[in-house]
Amino acid sequence: MNFIETRGNDGKHPLKVSFSDAILNPISSFGGIYSPESLPNLGSDFLSNHLDADYKSLARNVLNAFEIDIDAAVIDEALALYDTFDDPTNPVPVTRVNDDLYVSELYHGPTRAFKDMALQPFGIVLSSLAQKRNENYLILAATSGDTGPAALETFKNRANVRVACMYPDGGTSDVQRLQMVTEDAANLKVIGVKGDFDDTQSALKRLLGSESFRQQLQDKKIHLSAANSVNFGRIIFQTIYHIHSYLELVRQDAIAMGDKVYLNVPSGNFGNALGGYYAMQMGLPVEKILIASNNNNVLTQVIQTGAYDLRSKAVIPTTSPAMDILKSSNIERILFDLFGAERTKQLMAQLDDEKHYQLEADELAKIQEIFVADFCNDDEGKQYIKDAFAKGYLMDPHTATCFKAYDTCRDNKTLKTIAYSTAEWTKFSPVIANALTGEVDARDLDALKSIAKEASIEIPKVINDLFTKEITQKRVIEKEQIEAEILAFL
Ligand SMILES: *Cc1c(COP(=O)(O)O)cnc(C)c1O
């Protein structure tokens, strides 16, 4: 399968690229991104043929349907990483919360958040391509918490890839910071930056635009790639668990094969939701995809009104920080898929220049055939955490936003809903402890202990060990020093 550009071709980039080119060099014409030229149709028997398949076999066959140019042995090695999840026979457990709400838990991997689902296998794929081509790659990441740990974990000691990861000093949770600063490998560099996440991210953007930096990379023969969800190498692994979760509902006798379901996704950059959209286009019986946001509700607005409007908006810090996003990158792939490259280029240029666009009525209708959206503020989220816990389900604040959309967005109450849980309770424990016991401003370790006590569960060892592990990545710098720091690392 080939990949083409969401904003059309500028005559300088190739018209079509392979999967491996799209993931090694994700930058395309006019600032667009690579999308599949067409989507595979899984065919009517695919689901029933995979009813008894384990996660890895399902994944292999979904990937095969995309006809990507990755050796089977590499794919097998990549998928084998799901064996390191809590339950190797089922890396994504689906838990029944009530008669029609099921939660698909995407956080049972090494860093306890959903980024592992895609980044774990992606690390193997990227590193093996780099080795095959005898090229060296640098992944630059600015993180507010979840992508950083998952990217470091997957690229640790992998050949031909180096990662430089910047986080806002004081702007992440203790657990997230410890997950990064205790990573010890020669190909990883973790840098605390004085300032907030926006400062860190704009420092990274400046670096990417810096001519001297580019020249130095060229001299050192180092290529830049990206590990954010603009990279299709992550999205492809995010189609699989939607199909798996559906099959789990059939296996649990919650639905009959062929019944429609709602998918309910806590969204930021829209990678998770895009995976659901692709699964639906490939033949998964989905009624609609419920898009849950927090107070940064641009996605709610665009899906409800067709207006993507960033004028007079600034990021609002919330208790679900992985969703504190205004420019949701993967919406662009939906625009491209539904309205084509020319229209996508027009809309995205308007968003860049004027900070807003408005979809036409017929375009909005097409979006609303597939998506429905609502947002959940922090107080509502806290209440959902409390209520779910009272009924026996412990969840994190990102997952909680889904529970609001579940309440408000379904037209057909006879259908089952699959909500996606994107982080374990251990990643955002102060918020959860506050919801459950009322304690305020607890540090992570105290919050973890009080939740563990409240729920009569243990703190997982990988999290507990962080607090006594040696801190190996000690650099905290001013944002002006980033370029020099990274060049020194290289
Ligand atoms: C990344 C992330 C999200 C948002 O996912 P997108 O694919 O960017 O929409 C939600 N919750 C958590 C915990 C995350 O890490």
The ligand as a Gaussian input file, in Angstrom:
#p B3LYP/6-31G(d) Opt

LIG

0 1
 C       -2.145000      10.462000      24.420000
 C       -3.219000      10.270000      25.419000
 C       -4.573000      10.566000      25.143000
 C       -5.015000      11.190000      23.824000
 O       -4.863000      10.328000      22.749000
 P       -4.851000      10.877000      21.259000
 O       -4.560000       9.704000      20.419000
 O       -3.777000      11.927000      21.197000
 O       -6.193000      11.475000      20.993000
 C       -5.516000      10.318000      26.108000
 N       -5.161000       9.824000      27.316000
 C       -3.889000       9.552000      27.639000
 C       -3.573000       9.051000      28.994000
 C       -2.878000       9.745000      26.702000
 O       -1.600000       9.456000      27.029000

